[in-house]
Amino acid sequence: MDGELKRVANDGWKTTTRSKNLVILYHDLNNATATNLGDMIDFIKVDTKKVSEDEAKSAEAKAAEAKKEADTARKAAAKKATEAEKKAEVAEEKARLAKEKADAAKKDIGPGDFAPL
């Protein structure tokens, strides 16, 4: 066991290193710790589960915030699209009216409206 711990430590592992695959429980082999080993393992399991749940809650909160930002962006884009559509409709109406005026002006010109050259 001691050789394995040295190997792990030499690989750069520290007590704060996170790993999904490696859990090391090191204790002295006296009667008190040997008797309470099950309780120690249960404590580690509970603590590990709490840390994992806290990380999951944090990730869920970040996901909810990202969704809120996306919804806000979609609403803003939809508003801009609606405004652009209204501007296009106004421009089309102006073009239609200008064409009507041009057509009317053409109809008002008769053969006698031109001066001889």
C-alpha positions, 0 to 999 in steps of 0.5 A, a space after each residue: 500500500 505504501 508503495 502505491 501511495 508513493 506512486 500516486 503522489 509521484 504522478 502529481 496527485 494531491 489531496 485536492 485532485 479531482 478524479 472520477 476513477 480514484 478514491 484512496 482511503 488511508 488510515 492507520 491500522 489500530 483497533 479504533 479506526 478498523 472498528 469504525 472503517 464502515 462509518 468512515 466509508 459511509 461518511 465519504 460516500 455521503 460527502 461525495 454525494 453532497 458535492 456531486 449534488 451541489 455541482 449538479 444544482 450549480 450546472 442546472 442553475 447555469 443551464 436555466 440562466 442560459 435558457 433565460 438569456 436565449 429566450 430574451 435574445 429570441 424575443 429581441 430578434 423577433 421584435 427587430 424582425 417585426 419592426 423590419 417587416 413594418 418598415 418594409 411594408 411602409 416602403 412598399 406602400 410608398 413605392 406603390 403610391 409613387 407608381 400610381 402617381 407616375 401612371 396617373 401622370 402618364 395618362 394626363 399627357 395627351 398628344 396636344 400637350 407637347 410643343 412642336 420642336 
